[in-house]
Amino acid sequence: MAFVITSPCIGEKASDCVEACPVDCIKEGEDQYYIDPDICIDCGACEAVCPVAAIYQEDDVPADEQEFIEKNRAFFQN
């Protein structure tokens, strides 16, 4: 299970999570950052430093943010 970045990141894009990631799995998209699920090691370092509380473990993404799980996957499929 990987972490997922949700809507509070849109337009914010504070890079605290990128700097905290020990495996460089967070990439910048046009409107937000994304976490590569194939590289993420589930360490939680990104979640702890996110200033807008946008990062969740995939199983803990709130119901109203579920679309970001697929949005994240699609980003890395392209």
N, CA, C and O atoms as CSV, one atom per row, in Angstrom:
chain,resi,resn,atom,element,x,y,z
A,1,MET,N,N,0.848,-1.175,0.000
A,1,MET,CA,C,0.000,0.000,0.000
A,1,MET,C,C,0.893,1.237,0.000
A,1,MET,O,O,1.856,1.321,0.762
A,2,ALA,N,N,0.571,2.167,-0.840
A,2,ALA,CA,C,1.342,3.408,-0.945
A,2,ALA,C,C,0.554,4.563,-0.325
A,2,ALA,O,O,-0.617,4.430,0.029
A,3,PHE,N,N,1.225,5.666,-0.213
A,3,PHE,CA,C,0.563,6.879,0.232
A,3,PHE,C,C,0.000,7.609,-0.990
A,3,PHE,O,O,0.479,7.422,-2.109
A,4,VAL,N,N,-1.011,8.433,-0.768
A,4,VAL,CA,C,-1.689,9.168,-1.839
A,4,VAL,C,C,-1.799,10.623,-1.418
A,4,VAL,O,O,-2.109,10.922,-0.264
A,5,ILE,N,N,-1.546,11.526,-2.357
A,5,ILE,CA,C,-1.677,12.960,-2.092
A,5,ILE,C,C,-3.038,13.402,-2.623
A,5,ILE,O,O,-3.397,13.099,-3.760
A,6,THR,N,N,-3.788,14.119,-1.792
A,6,THR,CA,C,-5.171,14.484,-2.111
A,6,THR,C,C,-5.331,15.986,-2.371
A,6,THR,O,O,-4.345,16.713,-2.493
A,7,SER,N,N,-6.568,16.430,-2.453
A,7,SER,CA,C,-6.910,17.780,-2.921
A,7,SER,C,C,-6.267,18.958,-2.198
A,7,SER,O,O,-6.026,19.974,-2.849
A,8,PRO,N,N,-5.971,18.898,-0.897
A,8,PRO,CA,C,-5.348,20.078,-0.290
A,8,PRO,C,C,-4.027,20.484,-0.948
A,8,PRO,O,O,-3.583,21.621,-0.790
A,9,CYS,N,N,-3.401,19.568,-1.681
A,9,CYS,CA,C,-2.134,19.871,-2.357
A,9,CYS,C,C,-2.344,20.696,-3.634
A,9,CYS,O,O,-1.441,21.408,-4.074
A,10,ILE,N,N,-3.526,20.597,-4.215
A,10,ILE,CA,C,-3.763,21.291,-5.490
A,10,ILE,C,C,-3.524,22.785,-5.320
A,10,ILE,O,O,-4.136,23.442,-4.478
A,11,GLY,N,N,-2.625,23.298,-6.136
A,11,GLY,CA,C,-2.299,24.718,-6.088
A,11,GLY,C,C,-1.335,25.091,-4.973
A,11,GLY,O,O,-0.708,26.148,-5.033
A,12,GLU,N,N,-1.204,24.250,-3.966
A,12,GLU,CA,C,-0.312,24.528,-2.834
A,12,GLU,C,C,1.116,24.126,-3.196
A,12,GLU,O,O,2.026,24.955,-3.229
A,13,LYS,N,N,1.283,22.851,-3.460
A,13,LYS,CA,C,2.555,22.268,-3.863
A,13,LYS,C,C,3.741,22.708,-3.016
A,13,LYS,O,O,4.785,23.083,-3.550
A,14,ALA,N,N,3.584,22.663,-1.700
A,14,ALA,CA,C,4.734,22.843,-0.816
A,14,ALA,C,C,5.601,21.605,-1.015
A,14,ALA,O,O,5.067,20.498,-1.086
A,15,SER,N,N,6.871,21.751,-1.103
A,15,SER,CA,C,7.734,20.616,-1.439
A,15,SER,C,C,8.327,19.914,-0.218
A,15,SER,O,O,9.299,19.171,-0.352
A,16,ASP,N,N,7.770,20.130,0.942
A,16,ASP,CA,C,8.274,19.491,2.156
A,16,ASP,C,C,8.300,17.970,1.996
A,16,ASP,O,O,9.245,17.309,2.426
A,17,CYS,N,N,7.258,17.425,1.376
A,17,CYS,CA,C,7.167,15.977,1.206
A,17,CYS,C,C,8.262,15.448,0.290
A,17,CYS,O,O,8.821,14.380,0.540
A,18,VAL,N,N,8.567,16.183,-0.759
A,18,VAL,CA,C,9.599,15.766,-1.708
A,18,VAL,C,C,10.942,15.669,-0.996
A,18,VAL,O,O,11.686,14.706,-1.180
A,19,GLU,N,N,11.238,16.660,-0.193
A,19,GLU,CA,C,12.511,16.696,0.528
A,19,GLU,C,C,12.604,15.602,1.591
A,19,GLU,O,O,13.696,15.116,1.885
A,20,ALA,N,N,11.464,15.213,2.169
A,20,ALA,CA,C,11.456,14.208,3.235
A,20,ALA,C,C,11.511,12.776,2.716
A,20,ALA,O,O,11.896,11.872,3.457
A,21,CYS,N,N,11.138,12.552,1.471
A,21,CYS,CA,C,11.059,11.194,0.925
A,21,CYS,C,C,12.451,10.578,0.742
A,21,CYS,O,O,13.271,11.116,-0.002
A,22,PRO,N,N,12.718,9.458,1.413
A,22,PRO,CA,C,14.046,8.843,1.312
A,22,PRO,C,C,14.280,8.066,0.013
A,22,PRO,O,O,15.418,7.705,-0.288
A,23,VAL,N,N,13.219,7.802,-0.761
A,23,VAL,CA,C,13.373,7.006,-1.986
A,23,VAL,C,C,12.999,7.789,-3.247
A,23,VAL,O,O,12.882,7.207,-4.326
A,24,ASP,N,N,12.815,9.079,-3.118
A,24,ASP,CA,C,12.541,9.952,-4.263
A,24,ASP,C,C,11.358,9.470,-5.109
A,24,ASP,O,O,11.454,9.380,-6.333
A,25,CYS,N,N,10.238,9.160,-4.434
A,25,CYS,CA,C,9.076,8.651,-5.168
A,25,CYS,C,C,8.006,9.709,-5.409
A,25,CYS,O,O,6.967,9.398,-5.992
A,26,ILE,N,N,8.227,10.943,-4.980
A,26,ILE,CA,C,7.227,12.001,-5.143
A,26,ILE,C,C,7.625,12.879,-6.318
A,26,ILE,O,O,8.719,13.442,-6.360
A,27,LYS,N,N,6.715,12.978,-7.262
A,27,LYS,CA,C,6.976,13.734,-8.487
A,27,LYS,C,C,5.970,14.879,-8.627
A,27,LYS,O,O,4.823,14.781,-8.191
A,28,GLU,N,N,6.427,15.948,-9.238
A,28,GLU,CA,C,5.586,17.127,-9.419
A,28,GLU,C,C,4.769,17.010,-10.693
A,28,GLU,O,O,5.306,16.756,-11.772
A,29,GLY,N,N,3.469,17.197,-10.554
A,29,GLY,CA,C,2.563,17.253,-11.693
A,29,GLY,C,C,2.186,18.694,-11.962
A,29,GLY,O,O,2.692,19.611,-11.316
A,30,GLU,N,N,1.307,18.887,-12.905
A,30,GLU,CA,C,0.904,20.246,-13.276
A,30,GLU,C,C,0.200,20.976,-12.138
A,30,GLU,O,O,0.427,22.167,-11.923
A,31,ASP,N,N,-0.658,20.259,-11.407
A,31,ASP,CA,C,-1.452,20.914,-10.370
A,31,ASP,C,C,-1.137,20.471,-8.946
A,31,ASP,O,O,-1.557,21.128,-7.994
A,32,GLN,N,N,-0.405,19.367,-8.782
A,32,GLN,CA,C,-0.102,18.850,-7.455
A,32,GLN,C,C,1.062,17.862,-7.550
A,32,GLN,O,O,1.551,17.565,-8.641
A,33,TYR,N,N,1.498,17.358,-6.391
A,33,TYR,CA,C,2.508,16.305,-6.353
A,33,TYR,C,C,1.815,14.944,-6.350
A,33,TYR,O,O,0.646,14.827,-5.981
A,34,TYR,N,N,2.567,13.908,-6.773
A,34,TYR,CA,C,2.058,12.546,-6.831
A,34,TYR,C,C,3.109,11.602,-6.267
A,34,TYR,O,O,4.308,11.857,-6.374
A,35,ILE,N,N,2.643,10.500,-5.661
A,35,ILE,CA,C,3.534,9.503,-5.083
A,35,ILE,C,C,3.496,8.249,-5.946
A,35,ILE,O,O,2.431,7.679,-6.180
A,36,ASP,N,N,4.661,7.825,-6.416
A,36,ASP,CA,C,4.751,6.628,-7.258
A,36,ASP,C,C,4.522,5.397,-6.380
A,36,ASP,O,O,5.343,5.100,-5.512
A,37,PRO,N,N,3.416,4.678,-6.594
A,37,PRO,CA,C,3.098,3.537,-5.731
A,37,PRO,C,C,4.075,2.372,-5.884
A,37,PRO,O,O,4.165,1.525,-4.995
A,38,ASP,N,N,4.803,2.317,-6.992
A,38,ASP,CA,C,5.760,1.238,-7.200
A,38,ASP,C,C,7.085,1.487,-6.492
A,38,ASP,O,O,7.875,0.563,-6.304
A,39,ILE,N,N,7.327,2.732,-6.101
A,39,ILE,CA,C,8.585,3.076,-5.440
A,39,ILE,C,C,8.387,3.355,-3.945
A,39,ILE,O,O,9.294,3.119,-3.147
A,40,CYS,N,N,7.216,3.850,-3.567
A,40,CYS,CA,C,6.922,4.204,-2.165
A,40,CYS,C,C,7.188,3.012,-1.249
A,40,CYS,O,O,6.760,1.893,-1.531
A,41,ILE,N,N,7.899,3.261,-0.150
A,41,ILE,CA,C,8.219,2.205,0.813
A,41,ILE,C,C,7.342,2.298,2.069
A,41,ILE,O,O,7.595,1.610,3.058
A,42,ASP,N,N,6.328,3.137,2.026
A,42,ASP,CA,C,5.371,3.243,3.134
A,42,ASP,C,C,5.990,3.702,4.442
A,42,ASP,O,O,5.573,3.263,5.514
A,43,CYS,N,N,6.976,4.576,4.365
A,43,CYS,CA,C,7.662,5.002,5.585
A,43,CYS,C,C,6.898,6.094,6.340
A,43,CYS,O,O,7.074,6.248,7.549
A,44,GLY,N,N,6.052,6.851,5.636
A,44,GLY,CA,C,5.263,7.889,6.290
A,44,GLY,C,C,5.978,9.214,6.483
A,44,GLY,O,O,5.410,10.138,7.064
A,45,ALA,N,N,7.208,9.327,6.010
A,45,ALA,CA,C,7.959,10.577,6.192
A,45,ALA,C,C,7.246,11.747,5.521
A,45,ALA,O,O,7.243,12.854,6.060
A,46,CYS,N,N,6.656,11.525,4.380
A,46,CYS,CA,C,5.962,12.586,3.645
A,46,CYS,C,C,4.716,13.063,4.394
A,46,CYS,O,O,4.447,14.261,4.482
A,47,GLU,N,N,3.973,12.114,4.921
A,47,GLU,CA,C,2.741,12.441,5.647
A,47,GLU,C,C,3.032,13.330,6.852
A,47,GLU,O,O,2.291,14.269,7.142
A,48,ALA,N,N,4.102,13.023,7.534
A,48,ALA,CA,C,4.453,13.749,8.761
A,48,ALA,C,C,4.810,15.213,8.511
A,48,ALA,O,O,4.623,16.047,9.397
A,49,VAL,N,N,5.318,15.539,7.327
A,49,VAL,CA,C,5.780,16.906,7.068
A,49,VAL,C,C,4.844,17.721,6.175
A,49,VAL,O,O,5.104,18.900,5.936
A,50,CYS,N,N,3.770,17.126,5.681
A,50,CYS,CA,C,2.865,17.847,4.781
A,50,CYS,C,C,2.170,18.991,5.521
A,50,CYS,O,O,1.426,18.746,6.471
A,51,PRO,N,N,2.404,20.240,5.098
A,51,PRO,CA,C,1.837,21.383,5.816
A,51,PRO,C,C,0.336,21.568,5.607
A,51,PRO,O,O,-0.292,22.349,6.322
A,52,VAL,N,N,-0.248,20.863,4.636
A,52,VAL,CA,C,-1.686,21.010,4.380
A,52,VAL,C,C,-2.453,19.710,4.628
A,52,VAL,O,O,-3.620,19.608,4.250
A,53,ALA,N,N,-1.819,18.719,5.254
A,53,ALA,CA,C,-2.445,17.433,5.602
A,53,ALA,C,C,-3.134,16.786,4.401
A,53,ALA,O,O,-4.287,16.364,4.489
A,54,ALA,N,N,-2.422,16.714,3.291
A,54,ALA,CA,C,-2.982,16.175,2.056
A,54,ALA,C,C,-2.606,14.719,1.807
A,54,ALA,O,O,-3.088,14.126,0.841
A,55,ILE,N,N,-1.768,14.130,2.640
A,55,ILE,CA,C,-1.219,12.801,2.364
A,55,ILE,C,C,-1.815,11.761,3.312
A,55,ILE,O,O,-1.851,11.937,4.530
A,56,TYR,N,N,-2.285,10.658,2.694
A,56,TYR,CA,C,-2.900,9.561,3.439
A,56,TYR,C,C,-2.377,8.231,2.919
A,56,TYR,O,O,-1.986,8.127,1.757
A,57,GLN,N,N,-2.367,7.209,3.780
A,57,GLN,CA,C,-2.164,5.866,3.276
A,57,GLN,C,C,-3.375,5.546,2.406
A,57,GLN,O,O,-4.486,5.997,2.684
A,58,GLU,N,N,-3.153,4.775,1.364
A,58,GLU,CA,C,-4.228,4.502,0.399
A,58,GLU,C,C,-5.506,4.010,1.071
A,58,GLU,O,O,-6.595,4.443,0.693
A,59,ASP,N,N,-5.408,3.139,2.035
A,59,ASP,CA,C,-6.599,2.603,2.708
A,59,ASP,C,C,-7.280,3.622,3.616
A,59,ASP,O,O,-8.413,3.402,4.043
A,60,ASP,N,N,-6.611,4.729,3.918
A,60,ASP,CA,C,-7.162,5.741,4.817
A,60,ASP,C,C,-7.628,7.012,4.104
A,60,ASP,O,O,-8.025,7.975,4.761
A,61,VAL,N,N,-7.584,7.025,2.781
A,61,VAL,CA,C,-8.033,8.211,2.037
A,61,VAL,C,C,-9.521,8.415,2.327
A,61,VAL,O,O,-10.308,7.482,2.165
A,62,PRO,N,N,-9.922,9.621,2.754
A,62,PRO,CA,C,-11.329,9.880,3.053
A,62,PRO,C,C,-12.228,9.611,1.836
A,62,PRO,O,O,-11.797,9.723,0.688
A,63,ALA,N,N,-13.464,9.261,2.115
A,63,ALA,CA,C,-14.421,8.910,1.056
A,63,ALA,C,C,-14.539,9.996,0.001
A,63,ALA,O,O,-14.642,9.695,-1.188
A,64,ASP,N,N,-14.525,11.256,0.420
A,64,ASP,CA,C,-14.680,12.349,-0.539
A,64,ASP,C,C,-13.399,12.661,-1.315
A,64,ASP,O,O,-13.385,13.568,-2.148
A,65,GLU,N,N,-12.328,11.918,-1.047
A,65,GLU,CA,C,-11.044,12.113,-1.734
A,65,GLU,C,C,-10.627,10.863,-2.519
A,65,GLU,O,O,-9.523,10.820,-3.061
A,66,GLN,N,N,-11.481,9.864,-2.587
A,66,GLN,CA,C,-11.149,8.584,-3.217
A,66,GLN,C,C,-10.686,8.719,-4.666
A,66,GLN,O,O,-9.869,7.920,-5.125
A,67,GLU,N,N,-11.187,9.706,-5.385
A,67,GLU,CA,C,-10.802,9.891,-6.792
A,67,GLU,C,C,-9.294,10.122,-6.944
A,67,GLU,O,O,-8.736,9.885,-8.016
A,68,PHE,N,N,-8.639,10.580,-5.883
A,68,PHE,CA,C,-7.209,10.857,-5.960
A,68,PHE,C,C,-6.367,9.582,-5.995
A,68,PHE,O,O,-5.212,9.618,-6.419
A,69,ILE,N,N,-6.928,8.467,-5.559
A,69,ILE,CA,C,-6.212,7.199,-5.670
A,69,ILE,C,C,-6.013,6.876,-7.153
A,69,ILE,O,O,-4.904,6.550,-7.577
A,70,GLU,N,N,-7.076,6.965,-7.928
A,70,GLU,CA,C,-6.971,6.683,-9.364
A,70,GLU,C,C,-6.191,7.770,-10.095
A,70,GLU,O,O,-5.434,7.481,-11.022
A,71,LYS,N,N,-6.378,9.024,-9.678
A,71,LYS,CA,C,-5.636,10.125,-10.301
A,71,LYS,C,C,-4.138,9.905,-10.129
A,71,LYS,O,O,-3.360,10.154,-11.051
A,72,ASN,N,N,-3.733,9.439,-8.951
A,72,ASN,CA,C,-2.330,9.159,-8.676
A,72,ASN,C,C,-1.814,8.020,-9.567
A,72,ASN,O,O,-0.744,8.133,-10.165
A,73,ARG,N,N,-2.566,6.942,-9.649
A,73,ARG,CA,C,-2.154,5.812,-10.494
A,73,ARG,C,C,-2.025,6.235,-11.946
A,73,ARG,O,O,-1.053,5.895,-12.621
A,74,ALA,N,N,-3.017,6.982,-12.423
A,74,ALA,CA,C,-3.023,7.419,-13.824
A,74,ALA,C,C,-1.816,8.300,-14.140
A,74,ALA,O,O,-1.274,8.228,-15.242
A,75,PHE,N,N,-1.395,9.118,-13.199
A,75,PHE,CA,C,-0.236,9.991,-13.417
A,75,PHE,C,C,1.004,9.170,-13.774
A,75,PHE,O,O,1.784,9.569,-14.639
A,76,PHE,N,N,1.187,8.037,-13.118
A,76,PHE,CA,C,2.377,7.224,-13.358
A,76,PHE,C,C,2.203,6.238,-14.509
A,76,PHE,O,O,3.178,5.616,-14.933
A,77,GLN,N,N,1.002,6.084,-15.015
A,77,GLN,CA,C,0.785,5.229,-16.181
A,77,GLN,C,C,1.059,5.971,-17.478
A,77,GLN,O,O,1.261,5.348,-18.520
A,78,ASN,N,N,1.068,7.279,-17.424
A,78,ASN,CA,C,1.294,8.087,-18.633
A,78,ASN,C,C,2.752,8.350,-18.877
A,78,ASN,O,O,3.105,9.013,-19.852
